[in-house]
Amino acid sequence: MPREPIIQPTVISNDEDRDLRPQRMRDMVGQRDVHERLGIAVDAASKRGEPLGHLLLDGPPGLGKTTFATCIPHDLGVNVQIASGAALAAPKDLLPYLTNIEERSVLFIDEIHRMPKAVEEFLYPAMEDFRIDIVLGEGVNARTINLQIKPFTLIGATTRTGMLSAPLRDRFQMREHLDFYSIEELSEIVTRNMRKLKVDSDDEAAVEIAIRSRGTPRLANNRLRWVRDYALSRSDGRVSLAVARDALEMLGIDRLGLDPQDRKYLETIARVFGGGPVGVEAVAHTLNLEPDTLVDEVEPFLLRKELVVRTPRGRRLTPAAFDHLRITPPADPDPSGQQKLF
């Protein structure tokens, strides 16, 4: 028997994580261009009394894809069902969501790129014609039932757009990319959430947390919770600039937002491999980590901060990385990363 879908009513939860997350788009900070475009689409759909067009949200983790997906139903005044692409292993797993869907409501599929191809293809008629095709029986006795479902909105979120098939991408009427937040935007988020958590703090402390949060609200909220706990345990509970710095230094988070694993990666390339170029597998074996861990978790931020570059021969540190580590670069480095000919 198919399991019942998880239906999230449009009410505000008392859970702390949900409290820190905005409940309506007007309360969101940052992503102003995306916010404006989606606001127009939501307003127009509400005035027409029709479902919002299918929406695909993409971007790195922690930038607000889930927040947008939960705020939009609130603004539309409809319910939302939440599913995970990894849990939809077969078309039958989608049936309880689609057959129980309400008119104009939202089906949110997180990590939609993890759905198998068969599930993607099962979604095509549902997205275009609001119809699902159910096959009963097998072989010569098999027959197909065309079941009409109520018009709905599919919101997909993904961190890897390239893994989505082109036919699925093309069926989304809107596609929005979320980018990293500025220090000012993160500072405003931290300041708001300090008030929600009833934390007495300085404005400078919010800026310090924002600076060390890699442009990502999720990390900023995680850092904020740690600083709050540190202030309560090691101080009088008030988050000053000095308390925020001490708390983040205890975590090993420096002024660029690098954590101990990031610095260990850079130091290994600098000290063991002379600054590179070096293959990622060699670095991974030296650090006793899987190469995928470095590629997926460590390198993206270091590449974005221009501390490391990828060359045809491997990874190579930039002068900015040596400056940050306070290590003297090797004499006469080869800036091209190419093999020298003698």
N, C-alpha and C positions, 0 to 999 in steps of 0.2 A: 504494500500500500504506500502511495506517495506521502511524504511527510507534509504537515501543514506549514505554510510559510510563516515567517516572523513578520508580523505587521507592527510597525511603529506608529502609534497615534501621534498626532501633532500636539503634544503637550510638552512642557518643559520638565526635564528630569531633575531630581534632587542630587544625582550623582555629581561629584566634583568635576570629573572630566567633562561631562556634558554641560555643567554650569559655565566652564571656561569657554565653551564653544558657543559662538553667537547662534541665536535661534531664528533670526531674520536677516535678510541681506542688508538691510539698512544699518544693522549693527556691526557689519564686517568692516575691517580695516585693510587697506591695500587692495591690489588687483582692481584698480578703479576702472580700467577700460573694460575688463571682463564683467565687472559688476554693472556698468552702465548698459552694455549690450544685453545682458541677461535680464536686467530690470525692464528694458523695453519689451523684450519677448514675453516675459511673464505678465506684464501689464496688458499687452495686446491679447494674449491668450485668455486672460480673465475677462476682458471686455467682450470677446467673441463667445465666451462660454465653451471654448474648445480646449482639448488637451494641448499642452506645450509640445513643440516639436522635439523629437529625440535629440539628446544632448550627449556629447562625448567630451569629458574633461581629461586632459593629460598633463603631465608634469612630474617633477621629482616628488618623493614622499614628503608629507608634512606641510604642504603649502595650502591646503584648504579644499581639496577636491570633495572630501566627504562632507565638509561644512557646507559647501555650496549645494550638494545633493540633498542635504537635510533642511536647509533654509528655503529652497525653492518650493517644496510642498507646503511649508508654513505660509509662504506668501500667496500661494495659489489656494490655500484653504482646503487641501486634500490630504489623504493619507499616503504613506510611503511604505513599501515593502523593501526589505534589504536582503540581498543575497551576495554570495561571494563566488567569483568565477571558478575558484579552485574546487568549490563544493558542487558545482554543476557538472557532474561527470558524464551524464547522459541526458537525452531530451526529456525523459520521464521526470527528471529532477526539476525541470521548469514548469511542469504541468500544474502543480498546486499554486504556484505564483500567478500564472496566466489565467487559470480558470477561476480564481478567487479575486481577480483584480476588479477594482471599482472604476467607474467611468471617470476619466480625467485624472486618476491617481497616478502615482509615480512608482516605477520599479527601478530600484537602484542596484546595479551590479558592480561591486568593487572588484578591482583587478580583473577586468573583463577579458584581458588578453590571455588569461589562463583557461578559458573555456575551450573544450575540444571542438574540432571542426564540425562534428555532427550537431553539437548544441548550437553553434553559430548558425548553421543552415536551418535548424528548426525555428530560429528567431526571425528569419527573413520574412515569411508571410505574416508573422505576428506584428512586425514593425511596419510593414507596408500596407497590408490589407486588414489588419486586426483579425487574423484568422490563424488557427493552428490545424495541422493535419495529423490526425492520430491514426496509426496503422494497427488494426486488430487482426490477430491470427498470423499465420506464417504460410509461405508457399502459395499454392494455387487457391487456398482458402482465405488468403489475406484480403482485407478490404480497408479502404481509407475513409475515415470520417472527417469531413471539414466542419470544424467547430468555430463559430463566430465568438469573438471575445469583445469586451468593452474597450472603446478607445482609451489608450493610456499613453504615458510618457516613459520612455526608457532612458535612464541616465547611466552612462557607463563611465567608470574611472579607471585609468591605467597609468602606470609608470613606464610602460614600454609600448608606445604606439606602433612601432615597427613590427611587433608580433601579431597585430591585428590583421586579418585578411582585408584586402581592398574592398570586396563586396560588403563586408560588415561596416567598414569605415564610411563608405558612400551612403549608407542608409541612415546616418545621423545627419539631420538637417542643420545642426549647429555643432561646431567643434571649437573648444576654447583651450588654450594653453596657459597654464599658471606658471608664473616666473617667481624668482626669489624676491623677498621683501627688502626694502631699504631699512637702514638703522632707525630712521624717524618713525616708520610704520611699525617696526617691531617694538620700539620704545612705547608707542601709544598702546599697543596690545598688552605689553607687560604692565603698564600703568593701570589700564582698565582691570586686568586680572588681579592685580594687587588689591584693588578696591573690592573685587568680588570675594577674594580670600580674606578680606579684612586685615590686610597687612599694612602696618604703619611704615612708610618708607620715604626716601628722598628721590627726587627726580633723577639725580645723578646715578643712583643705583639701578633704576630702570634702564638707563642708557647703557650702563656697563653690562647688564645682562643681555641687552639687545646686541651689543657689539660682539659678544662671544657666542652668539646663537646661530651663526652660519646663514643668516637670512631666512630662517625657517621658524614659523610660529610654534610648531610642535616642540622643537628643541627649546625655544624660548620659554614655553610653559613648563617643560621639564626642569630647566635650569631654575626657574622661579620657585618651583616647589622645593627644590633642594636648598636654595638660599633661604627660603622661609623656615625650613626645618633647622638649618644651621643657626639662624638668628635666634630661634626659640631655645635651642639647646646650649649654644655657646655665648649668647649675648642676652639682651633684655627683650628680645623679640622684635626690635625695630631694625629694619633693613636700611642701613646707611651704605654709603659708597665703600667704606672700608670693610664692612661686614660682607657685602656682595663680593668684593675682590677676594677676601680671605676664603669664602665658601667655594668660589669657583676655582681658586688655586688649589684647594684641597682635592677637588675633582680632577685636577690636572688640566683644566681648560685655560689656554692662554689667550692673549689679546686678539689673536687671529681666529680664535675658535677651534684651534687644533687640540685634540685630546692626546693622551700618552701614546696610543697606537699610531696616530698620524706622525708624531715626532719620531717614534722608533723606526717607522718606515723610512722617513727622510734621513735619519742618522745612519741607518744601515747602508743606504745607497751612498751617503757621503763618506763614511769611514771605511766600509768594507769594499765598496766598488768604485771608490775614487770619484763619486759624483755621477757615474754612469758614462755612456749608456749601458744598461744591463737589462736582461730579460726578466719579466715578472715572475717566472717560475723560479729563477735563481734567488730573487728576493724573498719569495714565499717560503722556499726551503730553508733559507737562513733564519727567517722569523718563526719557522715551524707553524706556518699557516697555509690554508688552501689558497691557490691562486685566485679562485673566484671571490674569496673574501676581500682580497686586495682590490680586485677590479671593480667589484660592486659596492663595497663599503668604504674603502679608504681613499682610492684614487680620485673619484669624482670631485670631491671638494678640493683636493690638492691641485687638480688640473684647473678648476675654476679660479683658484687663487693664484694661478700661474707660478706655483712652487715646483712643479714637475711638468715635463713635457714628454710626449711619446714620439720617438723617432723610429725610423726603419730598423734600427739595431736594438731598440729597447727604451727603457725609461732613463731620463736624464734630469738632474736637478738644475734649476735656474739660479742665477746669482741671488735672487730674492730669497730662495730657500737657504743658501749658505748664510746670508745676512741674518735671517730669522733664527737659525740654529747657532749663530755666532761661531761658525767654523770657517777657517780659511780655505777657500777653494783650491783644488790642486793646480799646480803650475801649468800654464799653457794648455788649458782645456780646449777640446775640439768643439766649438759651438755648433757645428753642423750635425754632430752625432754620426757622421759618416766615417767609413773606414779610410784611414790615411794611406796613401800609396807612397812607397819609398823606392 
